[in-house]
Amino acid sequence: MVYQPDDPVTLWVNKCWNTSGVALVRSWGNELIDSKIDIKFQRNVDKGTICSLEIDEAKVKQFKDAIENNYWFEFFMGFVGELHPDKNSDNGKHVLYTHKSITVKYNKDQIIHVNLTQDGPKPLEAGRIYDLTYSVKWISTNITFARRFDVYLDYPFFEHQIHWFSIFNSFMMVIFLTGLVSMILMRTLRNDYAKYAREDDDLESLERDVSEESGWKLVHGDVFRPPRTLVLLSAVVGTGAQLALLVLLVILLAIVGTLYVGRGAIVTTFIVCYALTSFISGYVSGGMYSRHGGKNWIKSMILTASLFPFMCFGIGFILNTIAIFYGSLAAIPFGTMVVVFVIWAFISFPLALLGTVVGRNWSGAPNIHAV
């Protein structure tokens, strides 16, 4: 986003939480809101007023709990307050920071870096009025907008030593278990083959006729029987293939791209990639349904295209209703829901239909071994 001198700059704030991830105010949700702090591009502010805060005993208790549990605000790097040692108190003295110092680095018409520090600690007391203030300082920098994230990407800090021994141990464990299962199966099948390949005589023929089959021979015909719920099975298999490809595709895009730059970029990528990969679910589902002799392929296609989206919609509808009931900002806006529905109706559903038709014609040859 580009700015002109004296253009308003919005400082967004989010929920308050502690280091264990517990939110201080449940109804805040996880949605950015405008802090209403008056900030203009390239205009320094020596001291501005945010608001006046009067606290009672209940709010004092809430602030003390937040301070002692290291609650953080998401829009700046710092904490609610501090607990200073006090010789006259066993519990210490709680202080609240009342001044926010905002330092903004900019390159021409773009914001590059923002830093916020706190000052003005005052004792936390019930019935006292606190004047919350802020200051803004703008500093020009030569860092380009494309390199603004380099300050956070400290690669040596995030490098971890590869635990080669653990990887080797896990690899050998997989090989051992695979070999063990293979040996058991081979021994069982070898015994069965030896039994059925044995040279027949009258007594053995008589015993074989009156005895029941055992082992894998009991289920050798069930492998090719179509399941009773073929439509549901085809839809689940097709959806699973699509989700597997979706996860792999998003991981590759995250590796080669810069999804961390934009807020919500990963979620948007998931939605778009899901719509574009709907062809795979239709192809796999349609081919499987046709190979097992299914006749009502339209029903299979509709279930494949709507199984996962409508499941997510049902869960989201319940959570969204609860969020609206509690007045949470985590509630999904109606416009966003309409956009997602349009993507599904005009991109995902037609691609699933196309994939089903292609799957029925290309990989839907009937299973000649079916019984």
N, C-alpha and C positions, 0 to 999 in steps of 0.2 A: 504494500500500500504506500502511495506517495502522498506527501503533504506539502502544502504551501505555508509560508510564514503566517503565524497566528491562527492556523487551522486548529479546531478542537481535537484533542487526543484523548481517547477513552482509556481509562485505567480500569481493567476488568478485575473483579474479585470472585472468589469461589468459596467453597465451604471451609470450615475450620476443623482440623482433625489432629489427633496426636500421633506419636510414632508407632503406635500399635494399629492404626488405621480406623479408630472409632471416631465417628463424626460427633462434633460438639452439639450441633443443632440438626436434628434429623430432617426437618422439613426444608433445609437449604438445598439438598440434592447435590448433583454434580454438574451444575450448569453455570456458566459465567454470567454475571450481571454487572451493570454499570455502577461504579463506585460513586459517581456524581462529583468526583473531585475535579475542579476546574483546572485543566492543563491545556496550554496552547503551545503549538509547535514553535520551538526556538525562543520562547519567552520565559525568562527566568522568574521565579517566584521566591522572594526572600522568606516570607512567612504568610501562609494562607490558612484559613479556618476550615476545618472539615465539619465539625459539629461540636456541640456541648453535651457531655454525657453525665447524667446524674444517676448514681447507682444506690440501690438499697441493699439490705442484708442478703436477699436472695441472689442478687447479681454479684455481690461480693463473694459469696460462697461459690458461685459458678466460675468467676474469674480465678479464684484461688485453686479450684479443682483443675482448671485449664492450665494454670501456671505450673502447678506441681506435676502434672502429667505431660508437660512439654507439648502443648498444642501449638500447631503451626497454621499460619495463613498461607494460602497458595499463591497469592499475588505478589509476595515478596519473600526474601530469604531472611527469616528471623523467627522469633517466637513471641508469644503473647506478653510475657514479662519474665521476671527473674525472682529467685528466692535468695535474698541476701542474708548472710549470717547476722544475728542480732544477739548481743550478750544478754539482753533483758528478756529474751523470748526463746523458749525451747524449740518452737516451730519455725522460727525465722520470720523475716519481714517481707511481705509481698509488695512488689512495686509494679506499676503499670506504665508502659511507655506511651507518651502522649504526643510525640513529634515524629513525623515520618520525613526523612530526607531522601528525595528521589533524584538520582543522577542519570541523565539520558545522553547516550552518545549517538550522534547522527552523521550521516554522510550525504550531503546535498539535501535531497528531499525524502530520505528514507531513514527510519529508526533502526539502529544497529544493535544497541545494547542498553539495557535498563537495569539499574541497581538501586535497591531500596534499603536504607538503614534506619535504625530507630534511635531516638534520644529522648531526653526529658523524662527520666524515671521519677514517678511520684508514688508515695505510699498509698496502698489500696485501703480505703476507709469508706464505710457506709455513710450516706448522706452528703458526700462531698461531690462537687461539680467539677468535672475535668474538661478543660478546653483542648480538644484534639486538633493539632495543627500539622501543616506540611510545608515543605519547601521543594522547589524544582530547580535543577541546574542543568543546562544544556551544554554539551561539549562536542566539538567537531572532531571527527576521526577519519583516517584514511582507509579503514577496513570496509571492504565492499559488502553489499547486501548478500551476495552469494556465500560469503565466508563468515557470516555473522554467528553461525553455530559452532565455529571452531573452538571458541572459548569453553564450550561445554563438552566437546569431544576430546577429552584427554585420554588418548589411546593408551599410553603406558599405564595410566591409572586403572583402566578397565581390563588390561591384559591379565589373563590367568594362566598359571602353569598347567600344561596338559598332563593329566594323570594317566601316563601311558600304562602303568601297572594295572590300574583299575579297568582301563579299556581292554587290555590283554586278558585280564581275568574274566571279564564279562564275555569276551569273544570265545575263550576256551570253554566257558560254562555252556554257551549256546551250542558249540560243537559237540560237547559231551552229551548233552540232553538229546540233541538230534540223533547222534549215533546210537544212544541207548534205545530210543523209541524205534529207530530203524531196525535194530537187532531184534527187538521183540516182535515187530511185525513180520520181518523176514522169517524168523523161527516159526511163527504161527502159520504163515502161508506155506512154508516148506513142508511142515507136517501135513497140512491139508492136501497139498499137491501129491505128496508121497502116498497118502491114503487113497486118493482117487486114481492114481496112476498104478497102483498095485495090480499085479496080474490076477485076473478074476478066476475063481474056481467055483464049484457048485455051492460050497458052504458059504463062501464070502458073498456070493451073489445073493443067496438067500438072506444072509444077515443084513446086507445093504438094502434089500427091498423092504424088510420089516423095520429097520431102524430109521430114526429121523435124522435129517441133515443137521449139522452143527457148524458153528463158526461163521465165517463170512458168507458161506453158501446160503444162509438163511435170509440175508438181506441183499443178495446180488441182484435181484430183480427190482428192489425198491429204489435203486439208484436212479433209474430212468422213469419212474412214475411221476407224473406232474403232481405238485402239491395241491391240496384242496383250496388254499387261498393263493392261487397263482397270481392274481392281480396285485395283491398286497406285497407278495414276495418280489415280484418284478419291480414294483415301485420302490421298495426299500433298497434293492440291489442297485438300481439306476441312480437313486439319490446318493447312496454311499459312494459310487464311482465318481459322481459329480463333486461331492464334498472333498474326496481325497485329492482330486485334481485341483479343486479350489484352494485348499490349504497349501499344496505344493506351489501353485502359481503365485499366491500372495507372499509366501516366503521368498521366492525368487525375486519378486518385485521389490520386496523390502531389502534384499541384499544388494541388488544392482541399482536401486533407486534411492530416493530421499523421502520416504514416507514420513519420517520423523519431523519434517519441516512444518507441515500444516497440521493444525489441530483437527482431529477426526478423519485424517487422511486414510488410516488403515480401515476404519469402518466403511468409509465410502468405497474404498477399493474392494472390500469384501462384497458389498452389495452389487457393484458393477460387474465384478468378475463372476459372481453367482449367476447374474442374468445372462452373461455371455457364455457361460459353460452349461447352460440348460440343455444345449444340444446333446451333450454327452449323456445326461441322465435319460433323455428320450431315446437315444440310440441304444444304450445298454438295456433299458427296460423293454423297449419295443422288440429288440432282437430276442431277448430271453422269453418274452411272452409268446412270440410267434413260434419259436423253436419247440415249445412245449404244447403246441396245438391250441393256443388260446384264440378265441373267436372275437371277443368283445374288446378289440384293441383301443377303441376310443375311451372306454372306461379306464383302461390301464394308463393311457396317456394323460387323462385328466388327473388321476390320482398321483401319478409321478410328478406332474408339474405343480401340484398344489399341496402335496403331503408336507414337505419341510416348510414352505412359506406359511401355510395356514397353521402349522404347529407353533411356529415362532409368533405368528400374529395372535394366537390364543393366549400364549404366555405373556406376550407384550401387552395385550389388552387388559389382562388381570392386573399386571404390575402398574400399568398406566392408570387404571381406575383407582388403585390404592394411592398412587402418587397424587392424583387430582383430589382425592378425598382428604388427604393430609396437607394439601396446598404446597406440595413439593415442586421445586423447579426442575426436578428430574423427569417430569411428565413430558412425553413426546408431543411436540406441537402438531396440530391437525394438518398443517401444510406439509410437514415432513412425511406424515403417513400417506397423504395423497400422492406425493412424489414417488414413494416406494411402491405404492400400488400401481401407478402408471408404468413404472419400470417393469414390474412383474407382468402386467397385462399386455403390454405392447412389445416387450423384448423377450422376457423369460418364457412366457407361455407359447408364443409362436415358434421360438427355437426348440422348445420341447416337442411341439407338434412335428416340426420338420425332422428332428432327430428320431422320433418314433417311426415316421414313414420310411426314412432311410434305413433304420435298423431292421424293420420288417422285410424290406426288399433285399438288403445286402447280407445281413447276418441272421435272418429269420428262417433258415431252412429247417423243416420239421425234423425232429429227432427220430431216426429210423430204428433206434433201439428201444423206443418207448414200448411199454407193455400195457 
